[in-house]
Amino acid sequence: MEAEQINGVIKNDYLLNKQIKTIEQLNMELRKIQYLINEQKPVASLNYMTPVAFENYISGLERTRQAITKCYDFNKKGVVEA
């Protein structure tokens, strides 16, 4: 999912009907949304697994069976091969 698309999903599907008044409330809601999207919501393109479950599945494969792609690593703050 591209950044613009995920921003639209967060805004329209999760935040639209919330009465958020402070940055703290927004941050709390965003943490909840992040948890839901990454750990609770299955994704069709990931064989109906959640992103976390898919990452765990891929991590368990032998390195030779894993597809190599470049992706952004938020912990390392840069593009890495995965």
C-alpha positions in Angstrom: 0.0 0.0 0.0 1.4 3.4 -0.9 1.7 6.2 1.6 -1.2 8.3 0.1 -3.4 5.2 0.1 -2.7 4.3 3.7 -3.2 7.9 4.8 -6.6 7.9 3.1 -7.5 4.6 4.8 -6.5 5.9 8.2 -8.3 9.2 7.8 -11.5 7.9 6.2 -11.9 4.5 7.7 -10.6 5.1 11.2 -10.4 8.8 12.2 -13.4 10.4 10.4 -15.9 9.9 13.1 -13.6 10.4 16.1 -13.8 13.5 18.2 -10.1 14.1 18.6 -9.2 17.4 20.3 -5.5 17.0 21.3 -2.3 15.7 19.8 -2.2 13.1 22.7 -5.6 11.8 21.6 -4.5 11.6 18.0 -1.3 9.8 18.9 -3.2 7.3 21.0 -5.7 6.6 18.2 -2.8 6.3 15.7 -1.2 3.7 17.9 -4.4 1.7 18.0 -4.8 2.0 14.3 -1.3 0.9 13.7 -1.9 -2.2 15.9 -5.1 -3.0 14.0 -3.7 -2.6 10.6 -0.5 -4.6 11.3 -1.7 -7.3 13.7 -5.5 -7.7 13.2 -6.5 -6.9 9.7 -5.8 -9.6 7.1 -4.5 -8.4 3.7 -5.6 -10.2 0.5 -2.3 -9.7 -1.3 -0.5 -11.4 1.7 -2.6 -14.5 1.3 -5.1 -13.2 3.9 -2.5 -12.9 6.6 -1.8 -9.8 8.7 1.4 -8.0 7.9 3.0 -9.2 11.1 1.9 -12.8 10.5 3.3 -12.6 6.9 6.6 -11.2 8.1 6.9 -14.0 10.6 6.1 -16.5 7.9 8.7 -15.1 5.6 11.3 -15.0 8.3 10.7 -18.7 8.9 11.5 -19.6 5.3 15.0 -20.7 4.2 16.8 -17.7 2.8 16.9 -19.3 -0.7 13.1 -19.5 -0.7 12.5 -15.9 0.3 11.9 -13.3 -2.4 14.5 -10.5 -2.3 13.1 -7.0 -2.5 14.1 -3.6 -1.4 11.9 -2.0 1.3 12.1 0.7 3.9 13.2 -0.3 7.4 11.7 2.0 9.9 14.1 0.9 12.6 17.2 1.4 10.5 15.6 4.4 8.8 16.6 3.4 5.3 16.1 1.1 2.4 17.3 -2.5 2.9 17.1 -5.7 1.0 14.5 -8.1 2.5 
